[in-house]
Amino acid sequence: MRISDLLKGDSVTISFEVFPPKKADGLEAVREATEKIAALSPSYMSVTYGAGGSSSKLTLEIAKNIQERFDVPVIPHFTCVSSTKERAEEEIRLVQEAGIENLMALRGDIPLDGATEHDFPHAVDLIRFIRERSDICIGAACYPEGHVESAHKADDIRYLKEKVDAGADFLVTQMFFDNNIFYNFLYRARDIGITCPIVPGIMPITRAKQLGRSVALSGTNVPERFRAIVDHFGENPDAMKKVGIIYATDQIIDLLANGIRHIHVYSMNKPDVAAAIMENLADIIK
Ligand code: FAD
């Protein structure tokens, strides 16, 4: 099923993101976790792509398993970083052979040493390449607070429009912890003429450590209210998990109340977190 078709409907969609193991020997544990998440019957699931290493091959394997065994539509991710044109051609073929109708086209993070083999400087180049060769539903990334490398939000959103014009069918946002930032971004995106679905990405923070390096590097604003919650409960793992799930649920409820129908949850291979969110929303999204 094409995710863009799912997003056209009036029904609320809740989707989950999972990631492949860094090494092939972690596959069993990840397979088990992703199957538990798939068993919750989310609207669709995305599987991230770790550029380079064995995990890049596992993305498709995990996605295929979810779709075949649980009948949950999937969108594997694919990055420009460490991809040649030949590799991208191969990925399109493998995705289609697996009966998957969606592909998330990303640039990926440039390795710190800058060493990477890739034929596509930006996600837009990969999107164009895929669109010229297939009618796969293409998803792309967007950044309500601006991408970290981008000096000006105006440039970032102009490049975003180019991705949509090149063939992206829908966009998924980077995590944010203040919904007003998302509403403001949505307004700016519509204003520049981006009309495709923009799905907010919600990250439940269930361990204080998560707020550390990766959130700081992504440039995501941590509102005082949330910072105080993490400061207060962060030392107590059970309490932190609970309040992190409640905070994410609260964000989702606010989004739904403001007319946003499609929510993507960064479930980070945690079936218990995904299940708790589904349970919290059960009577709300019926
Ligand atoms: P781009 O759209 O190429 O943008 C990157 C930067 O270049 C931005 O600053 C942008 O403003 C600028 N830019 C864009 N186009 C142009 C242009 N034509 N000329 C000049 N500048 C331009 N990473 C992974 O490695 N694997 C994953 O599976 C993965 N999944 C993700 C899913 C989501 C929903 C999100 C939000 C991010 C994900 N990432 C993933 C991280 C992502 O790869 C990084 O944030 C990366 O730095 C940017 O990727 P992009 O596709 O947004 O790049």
Boltz pocket constraint, residues with backbone or C-beta under 6 A from the ligand:
constraints:
  - pocket:
      binder: B
      contacts: [[A, 47], [A, 48], [A, 49], [A, 50], [A, 51], [A, 77], [A, 78], [A, 79], [A, 105], [A, 106], [A, 107], [A, 108], [A, 109], [A, 110], [A, 121], [A, 122], [A, 123], [A, 124], [A, 140], [A, 141], [A, 142], [A, 147], [A, 148], [A, 149], [A, 150], [A, 155], [A, 156], [A, 157], [A, 159], [A, 163], [A, 172], [A, 173], [A, 174], [A, 175], [A, 201]]
      max_distance: 6.0
